[in-house]
Amino acid sequence: AMSKLCQFYIVADAIVDILQGDLKKELSEELKDTIQKMKTHIVTVGEDGMYHEEDESGISMEELDSISKRSDDILQMLEGRLKVAANISICYTPLHAKPWTDMAFIKCQKESDGSPKAYI
């Protein structure tokens, strides 16, 4: 989800960069700072698909929640310029499902509790 959230911020920043006036002044620095923090987080944690505690990534769960909630405000501010499809899950795509699927099979084999679906 972090990479998708970062993509949203990158697109919003590109839109803000071509705007003039108060909206650009209000959002530009915030978006760039948030994007840099998320990029650092993504590079630091790698591609394992799991959340890493603050000491490894520099973003606490509370801050990640705040960044996510702020995206709703930004979307509202950019109404008419940016739209996001609601209620779409990415967890079933191969890239995103692989870490959870691998862990489910490992847990299933260790605990012999039947279906790996119980662990996803």
N, C-alpha and C positions, 0 to 999 in steps of 0.2 A: 504494500500500500504506500510505503514511503516513496518509492520511485514514481508512482502515479501521482501522488500529491506534489512531488517536485516538478513533474511535467506540467501540472496545472499552474503552478507558480511561474514556471518559465514562460508559458503561453501568456499568462496574465501580464507578466513583466514586458513581454514584447508588445502587447497591446498598449500598455501604459507608456512605453517609450515613444510611440507615435502620436500620443495625445498631447494637448497643450493645456495649460492652466492648472487650477487647483488640484484636480484629481491626480495629475502627474506628480505634483509636488508632494501630495499626501502619501502616495503609494510607492513611488519609485525606490526610495532608499530601503523601505521596509521589505519590499519584494526581493531586492538584490541581496540583502543581508540574510533573509530566510532561505533563499536559494543556495547561497554559499554554505550555510550551516547544514542544509539537507544533503548537498553534494558531498560534503566532508563526511557526514554520517554514512551515506551509501558506500563510499569508498572504504571507510574504516571497517564496516561490518561485513563487506563482501557480498556474496551471492547465496548465502545459506537460507534466506527467507525468514529468519527468526529475528525478533526484537532483541537488541542488546542493551544491557543496562548503561546508564549514563557514563560510568567510568570508562567504557570502551568507545562510545560514539559521540559523547558530548551533548546528546539530546535526551532529556528525561522523558518519561512517559507523560508527565503532566504538560511539558512543553510541546510534545508531539500532539497531544490532544488539543492544545491551544492553537497550534498551527493549523490543524485540521478544521477546527471550528472557525478560525479566522478566514479560511477559504470561502465559507458561506457569505461572510460580509463582503469580501472582495468580489465575489460573483455578483452580489446584489449591486455593488458600486459600478460594476462594468456591464450592467444590464443593457441589452441591445447591442453589445459588442462581443460578448462571450457567453456561450451556453454550455452546460454540462448535462449529459444524459444521467438521469437519476436511476437508482436501484439496479445498477449493473454490477455483478460480482465478477472479479477476475480470478477467484481462487480455483477455478476448474481448468484454467489454461495449463498446458504442460509445464511451462516455466515456473509458474507460481505453485502448482500442486506438487511438484517433485519433492521438495523438502518434507512436506507433511506426509506424503505417501511413503517415502523411505522410512521415516520414523514410525509410521503406523505398522509397516511390515516387521520392523525390528522389534517393536513392543509386542506384537502379536506372536512372534516366534519365541520371545523370551517368556511370555506369560501364558502361552497356549490357551488363550481365551477365545479362539474362534476367528471371526472375521476381522480383517484389518480396518474395516469401516468403523468399528467401535473406537478406533484411536485417531481418526481423522477429524 
